[in-house]
Amino acid sequence: MKCPDNMPKKKAPMNRSLSLIKGDTLKYAERLIVLKKKAVVIEIIDKTINQDLFQVIPLLPDNFIDLLFIDPPYNLRKNFNNKLFREKSINEYAEWIESFIEPMLRCLKPNASVYVCGDWKSSTSLHLVLSKYFIVKNRITWERDKGRGSHTNWKNNTEDIWFCTRNRDYTFNPESVKLKRKVLAPYRDNNGEPKDWKNSENGAFRLTHASNIWNDISIPFWSMPENTDHPTQKPEKLLAKIILASSNNGDIVFDPFLGSGTTSVVAKKLGRRFVGVELDKSYACITEKRLELAENDGSIQGFYEGVFWERNSNPKRRV
Ligand SMILES: C[S@@+](CC[C@H](N)C(=O)[O-])C[C@H]1O[C@@H](n2cnc3c(N)ncnc32)[C@H](O)[C@@H]1O
């Protein structure tokens, strides 16, 4: 975190970001757990494990994960609250990824789905490792609307999300993740009826099946209430697509690099169970704060009336 909880930063009026305030660390740290011996599911369900993943893996139960979402440090130099992750060669990064994927296999149910995030530099290593252990079903390209400008290279504006399954029998709910898209050319058939689109007070739209290019999701920014100080926070809308498509009510979603808690928070909002692991105490505490807020606010920006809205298109301003 950029700011310890006893030194609140002065916020701009439109800044709705969530941070820890005085007393929060003490309050939320009490809800975190640390594993000392092999756990059973009931001990870890709906909990945040505040510990090094490599210590945690041998203590996790067998066969409990329906959906595994992995958002590891990407293969670049990045500072997570004074813990530095260093860029590695393609092979070294692949070895590092494999060092937690392989021992986690026993924790997956046979019909589990697995999503792994990376940028273009991480993806070669990810593909090599994932194809060794899973059926690689797809690589989703997420076009973020924000990227760092550069005078010497193309702006880095996309991330990859690899979608894998353990076998050919797995959950996939395409109807739950339809995109509400504006229709630019509203053709009609010979009877004058709309061809595959509907009219609304906001113009013609069509509900389409989601493709492997996601360009309707912005990274959290400071005027969004889901935003925190975490440097690489994933948007709730992105997790909502993955959780709705690849799990059912009551399923267990596991995130071994939980960060600010997006996966657990969205799992809770969508009626799933969750378990997350995060090394850093401040990030784990902000997760608990977000989980508490989710008890009274189940909204997910950009997901409204059961559909995903194109960027900046929702009349209720929830995108
Ligand atoms: C890319 S971030 C995940 C961000 C998260 N998806 C979110 O929405 O906030 C990776 C996280 O993994 C944590 N991490 C790194 N190494 C870890 C380890 N060995 N065990 C547990 N957590 C670790 C970092 O502190 C960081 O918060």
The ligand as an ORCA input file, in Angstrom:
! r2SCAN-3c Opt
* xyz 0 1
  C      -0.918     -9.410     -9.529
  S      -1.276     -9.213     -7.841
  C      -2.946     -9.815     -7.711
  C      -3.963     -8.701     -7.789
  C      -5.389     -9.166     -7.549
  N      -5.875     -9.966     -8.647
  C      -6.345     -7.991     -7.292
  O      -7.378     -7.870     -7.994
  O      -6.057     -7.185     -6.432
  C      -0.307    -10.476     -7.129
  C      -0.390    -10.542     -5.614
  O       0.314    -11.713     -5.192
  C       0.910    -11.451     -3.942
  N       1.997    -12.436     -3.787
  C       3.209    -12.438     -4.392
  N       3.928    -13.524     -4.009
  C       3.128    -14.219     -3.157
  C       3.302    -15.437     -2.430
  N       4.453    -16.144     -2.506
  N       2.281    -15.874     -1.643
  C       1.121    -15.168     -1.559
  N       0.917    -13.995     -2.221
  C       1.899    -13.535     -3.003
  C       1.369     -9.997     -4.045
  O       1.499     -9.400     -2.755
  C       0.248     -9.372     -4.879
  O      -0.715     -8.749     -4.061
*
